[in-house]
Structure formats: structure tokens, C-alpha cells
């Protein structure tokens, strides 16, 4: 039992990422997207990508994207801000799903090192 607990402890980040992939497998509504985005913020904090105290979401997304060498988080953040602040009611596309899952894969590959 103790060995199982130790294994789960060391694999917890991977377990959480796989759970998030399943939970947010097919984001189709703005509500699902907002929940998935907030889960993503929590995951990034949990895996060591902490947001600075006075950093905006856009600044945070840019910093994360620089570390992961892509623009997926910035695109998702723009869409989240547009939905949150009511600028537009954009529809969720396959591109949104792909960007979300690519970001999960990138975070997973960073912690697997």
C-alpha cells in the first residue's frame, strides 16, 4: 500500500493531465471551454508554471508560450478573455480543442523530462 502511494505521488502530474484530457476531450460550448481554461490555469500552477502576482492573463500566456515554444496558450487566453469580458460570443471550433490538447501535451512533455 505504501509503495502504491509513493508511485501515485510521483505520477500525480501525469495522472491529472490524463484525467483532464478525458474530462475536456470534446469542448463544444462556451461553458465547457471556460471550465477547461480554468482547469488549465490550475494545472499550470500545479506543475510549476506559476502566474506572477500582478501579471495579466495575456502576459502570463505569453510567458508560458515562450517557455513551451508555441502560441496555443495565448490563443486560448484571447478567446477566454473575449468570452469572459463579453467582447464577443465566439463559437468553439476544432482549433480550440486542438490548441487545448496540444497545450496539455506540451505541459506533459515538460514534466516528463
N, C-alpha and C positions, 0 to 999 in steps of 0.2 A: 504494500500500500504506500509506503514511504517512497519507494522507487517510482511508482506511478505519479505521485505528487511532484517529485523532482522533474520528471520528464515533462509533465504538463507545464510546470513553471518555466522551463527553458524553451518550450514550444508555444507559449501563450500568444505571442505576437502573430505567429503563423496561423494558429487556430482562430484567432479573432479575424484576421484578414480573410481566411476561407469562409468563415461564418458571414462576413459582410458581403462577400461575393455572391453567396447563395441568397441572402436576405434581399439584396438590391440587384438581383440578377436582371430584371427587366423593368427599368424605370419608365413608366408610361404617363404619369401625371405630375403636375407641379408639386403636389403634396408629397409624393414619393421622392421626387428629386430633392426637395428641401430636407426631408428626413435623411436621405442618403448623404447629402452635403454635410449636415451636422454630424453624422456618424464619421464622416471623413475627417472633419476637424478634430474630433475626439481621437481618432486613430493616429493622426499625425502627431498630436501632443503625446499620446501614449508611447509612440515609437521614438520619441526624442526630437521631433521636429516642432519644438515649442514656438508659439507665437510670442513676440515681444510685447511688453505691456502696452505701449502706445502705438503699436503697429496696426494699420488698417488691414482689412481683409485683402485688398488689392496688393498692398506692399508685401504682405505675408505670402500671397500666392506667387508673386514674382520671385521672392527669395527661395521658395520651395522649388519652383520650376527651374531656377538656376542650378540648384543642387541636383535635381533629377534630370536636367538637360532636356527639357521639353516645355510645352506651353499648356498642357492639359489642365492644370490646376487654375491657371489664370482664366482660361475659357470658362471653366465651371464656375469660378467665382464671379465673373461678369454676369453669367446667366442667373446665378443665385441673387446677386445684388439687384438685377433688373426685376426679378420676381419679388424680392423682399421689399424693395422700395417702390414697387408699383409702376416702374417706368414702362414696362410692357408685360403682356401675358404671352410670352413666347411658348411655343409648343416644345415638348420634349422630343428629341429626334434620336435616331440610331447613333448619331455622332455623340450625343450626350452620354448615352450608355457606354459607348466605346471609350470615350475620354475618361469616364469614371473608372471603368475596369482596367484601363491602361495605367491609370494613376495607382490603383491598388497593386498591380503587378510591379510597378516601379518601386513602390514602398517595400513590397515584399522582397524584391531583389536587393535592396539596400540593407535590409536587416538580415538577409541570409549570408552576407559576407562575413 
